Each structure stands twice: as C-alpha cells, then as structure tokens.
Amino acid sequence: MPLLTLVLVALIQGITEFLPVSSSGHLILLPQLTGMDDQGQVIDVAVHVGTLFAVILYFWSDVRAALFGLARLARGKIDTQGAFLALCLIIATIPVVIFGLILKLTGLDDMLRSVAVIGWTMLIFGLVLYWADQTGPTTRTANQWSLKHAFTMGLWQAISLIPGTSRSGITITAARQLGYAREDGAKLAMLMSIPTITASGVLLGAEVALTADAQAARDGAIAAALAFLAALAALSLMMRLLRTVSFTPYVIYRVILGLILLWVAYT
C-alpha cells in the first residue's frame, strides 16, 4: 500500500478517534471523496490498535486500577474503586457489542456506509452535542460514575456504530446530559473506548488473521505507530483545551462538514 495512504489513514484515525467528529465517518469518506483505494480491514485493525495503546497510556493510572479491579471482580468482589470502575466499563460496553453483532449479522453495517448517512449524522448529532453541552449541568465528576449512568452512556454509545455519529461525541453528549463536567465526561468517554475498541479489534482481527501477509503486516505496523502518535497528541490537546473551551468548535466543524456532505450526496 502506498506510504501516503498509510499516513493519511493513520493521521485521520489517530486525530479523530477521540475528538467528537467521528473517525469511522472520516475513514469512509477518504476513498469515496478522493478516489483512493479503500485501506482494507488489515489497516483498519492496525490503526485501531494504535489508538487503543494511546488512550491506555494517557489514562494508565485508571486503566491499571480497572485491571486490578477486574481480577477482584472475577472473584465476586466489588470492594475497591478499581473493581467498581471495571464493572461500570463492562456494563457500558454490553449495548454496543450487542448492537454491533446485530448490524454485522444483518449486513446493515455496509448499507450505512454512505455519504448521505454520514452527512445527516454529522449534522444531527453535532447539534445534539451542542444542546447537551450548553444545557447540561456540571455538578458531577468522573468519581461519581454509577452503574445506571454507565448503562445509559452505553446505550448512547451503541448509536455510534452508525457512521458519522462519533463514539466519543455521543458518549460525551450523554455524559454532559447527565450532568458531568466537560473534562470528566470526556474522561469517562475515553475510558469507555478501551473495551469498545478492544472488542472491535478482536472482531476485525479474527477476520483478517488468516489473510494477512508479510507486506500487510509491515503496512499495519507503520499505520499503528503513526495512529498511536497522532491519537496521543490529539487526546492530550483536547483534554487540556476542555479546561477552558467548550465543545462548540467541534460542533461548528461537524455542522459545516455535514452540510457539505449532504450537498454532495443530493446534487
């Protein structure tokens, strides 16, 4: 695969995975709007692995607590903050796994990969994010996450399987609507991405494991490394900006892109 394609795919995935602008939507648009060859599932898996390692590294203290907590949870004990966090993440991941399997088995996942769908989801869920961010209270912190809120955010996260919705965007929307402060809501959304991206990577990885060759493995390694660096930089920048800036700039971008895509789709 050409190096330029690998670089573009890795940068798009890395930058947009954790910003509320939809990485999957941008990756679908890349070949459709530029005429470039589709990057294929091997590269998709690789860039997802890269972004997964980026979020794990950035939130390592919370991830470590959840991993130790998972061991206690396996013994039926929910007596530490890490165990409760692990349980919340499991609860939050169940809806997206079920919905993902439904889309995969019915073939709807391929049917939704269109410019028109991405245009509408960019526009609609961008406006929903603006509404939640402007009207939602900021009375809760990430430490106040509950099982009920985890499941609620998980239901919202399932909607992100529709291209253009944005996994981070829709979970942040849910968090803001539930009253979490911007930075805390984004943190919960990022932690929720870890089991979700892992599940997605395992599913896609199982499909390509038998077909990948040495060249594909090399391309995948390059894409994963570039996506890791881009995701870590984008995540660090967004989390710093959220201390002083709202989600409005991302909303403006989504609305403009959504309108452009709808114009392209219907003219």
C-alpha positions, 0 to 999 in steps of 0.5 A, a space after each residue: 500500500 502506498 506510504 501516503 495512504 498509510 499516513 493519511 489513514 493513520 493521521 485521520 484515525 489517530 486525530 479523530 478517534 477521540 475528538 467528537 467528529 467521528 473517525 469511522 465517518 472520516 475513514 469512509 469518506 477518504 476513498 469515496 471523496 478522493 478516489 483512493 483505494 479503500 485501506 482494507 480491514 488489515 489497516 483498519 485493525 492496525 490503526 485501531 490498535 494504535 489508538 487503543 495503546 494511546 488512550 491506555 497510556 494517557 489514562 494508565 493510572 485508571 486503566 491499571 486500577 480497572 485491571 486490578 479491579 477486574 481480577 477482584 471482580 472475577 472473584 465476586 468482589 466489588 470492594 475497591 474503586 478499581 473493581 467498581 470502575 471495571 464493572 461500570 466499563 463492562 456494563 457500558 460496553 454490553 449495548 454496543 457489542 450487542 448492537 454491533 453483532 446485530 448490524 454485522 449479522 444483518 449486513 446493515 453495517 455496509 448499507 450505512 456506509 454512505 455519504 448521505 448517512 454520514 452527512 445527516 449524522 454529522 449534522 444531527 448529532 453535532 447539534 445534539 452535542 451542542 444542546 447537551 453541552 450548553 444545557 447540561 449541568 456540571 455538578 458531577 465528576 468522573 468519581 461519581 460514575 454509577 452503574 445506571 449512568 454507565 448503562 445509559 452512556 452505553 446505550 448512547 454509545 451503541 448509536 455510534 456504530 452508525 457512521 458519522 455519529 462519533 463514539 466519543 461525541 455521543 458518549 460525551 453528549 450523554 455524559 454532559 446530559 447527565 450532568 458531568 463536567 466537560 473534562 470528566 465526561 470526556 474522561 469517562 468517554 475515553 475510558 469507555 473506548 478501551 473495551 469498545 475498541 478492544 472488542 472491535 479489534 478482536 472482531 476485525 482481527 479474527 477476520 483478517 488473521 488468516 489473510 494477512 501477509 508479510 507486506 500487510 503486516 509491515 503496512 499495519 505496523 507503520 499505520 499503528 505507530 503513526 495512529 498511536 502518535 497522532 491519537 496521543 497528541 490529539 487526546 492530550 490537546 483536547 483534554 487540556 483545551 476542555 479546561 477552558 473551551 467548550 465543545 462548540 468548535 467541534 460542533 461548528 466543524 461537524 455542522 459545516 462538514 455535514 452540510 457539505 456532505 449532504 450537498 454532495 450526496 443530493 446534487 
